[in-house]
Amino acid sequence: MRRWIALLALLALAACGSSENGSDPTATATPAPTVTLAPSATATRPAPTAIPPTAEPTQTGPTATPGDDYTPLEGHTLGPEDAALTVVMYGDFQCEPCARYARDLEVLRSRYPDAMRLIWRHLPDTRAHDKAALALQASEAAAAQGQFWPMHDQLFTHQAEWRELAPDAFRAVLSGYAATVGLDVARFDAELDAGDYAPLIDAALEDAAALELVGAPTLLFNGIPYSGRDDLFGFEEEVRLALLRPRQFAAAPPLTIDPAGPLRATIATEKGDIVIDLFPRDAPVTVNNFVFLARNGWYDGNTFYYVLPGYFAQTGDPSGTGRGGPGYTIPGEHDNGLTFDRAGLVAMAHPPGTPDGAGSEFFITLAPLAPPEEWNGQYTIFGVVVEGLDVVQSLAPRNANDPINFPNPPPGDRVIGVTITGDGGP
């Protein structure tokens, strides 16, 4: 059993991601909004990946376009132009996964109305779906009357009712949908029957071919093809990471602490205070990094997103995903002679096999960690809890990154703020 728990713990540490882009490391960071995850996932979380470089929101598909004369089809857009995350969905109204994607993206947009922009582009599979072309034309006929999104919603909401109909029967249903969304039905019928929007079918297929898209649904997140979990849980992680990027830093901070001076950190949480004596002599780079982030408000509002009773409690990622870092990584200081031999030790988290991959996430042990070879010399210990270990032990058990084995987790106990005292530089 303890071996299984150890494996879970190592997987949690492996979820620590990092990003290579951010802002000035000397600037004061502005805390991002606190968000609460409501997962609806039914799949196993894939291995985490590093946060991709920040990309400007785009409507032009992947960052590498096919040629100077290439112009993508204009999409249908919802949300602010300055949103932190722009999601482009290439979809087919008769495609079943597309209906699920559309539903999840709408849920996500309702949760983050100011942070997310959604762009729809057609990618009909006319060989496999006998009504994909007709549905596309119906949506464009609705768009001509300013009602693309209501028709989009109508088609996907009722997809199960029409996807097995014969095309002629579906055509009759479309007139009813037009009436439901408030269109001028006579105009809608006339334009649809005249084939006014039929040329868009080939244009959409050419657009997708130029971008080497193989089928629907395809998502682009800030211009980068999405390859993560294809569910609401995975999509929401990307929004949270996008919200984090403006807070990140361009480089690790310079060493400003006095390695000889005593340093203490007080982590104020919803459950009480956790007081930590830091070890600047044993881990000067790590302590300096922790102090820098704490004084810039990086940890304010974070949750303890992974808490395994009897093992450890982990925090330090404002996105709450376990993949968010400060925009840089720091060298490991694992070989400082300290071992995971007791409760209350404070250490940096990073993916196994990346000794220089720590950024901002840290964990506090709730017991000696075993087997020793998987911990000692693998993660940098940089402090010890001297007051408030009972607070750490009272934190709500949680694993926000594993909705299968840990369904419906509690919100997670929050860090209110971190105060640094002692001879620790400016």
Secondary structure, 3 states (H helix, E strand, C coil): CHHHHHHHHHHHHHCCCCCCCCECCCCCCCCCCCCCCCCCCCCCCCCCCCCCCCCCCCCCCCCCCCCCCCCCCCCEEECCCCCCEEEEEEECCCCHHHHHHHHHHHHHHHHCCCCEEEEEEECCCCCCCCCHHHHHHHHHHHHCCCCHHHHHHHHHHCHHHHCCCCHHHHHHHHHHHHHHCCCCHHHHHHHHHHCCCCHHHHHHHHHHHHCCCCCCCEEEECCEECCCCCCHHHHHHHHHHHHHHHHCECCCCCCCCCCCCCEEEEEEECCEEEEEEECCCCCHHHHHHHHHHHHCCCCCCCECCEEECCCEEEECCCCCCCCCCCCCCECCCCCCCCCCCCCCEEEECCCCCCCCCECCCEEEECCCCCCHHHCCCCCCEEEEEEECHHHHHCCCCEECCCCCCCCCCCCCCEEEEEEEEECCCC
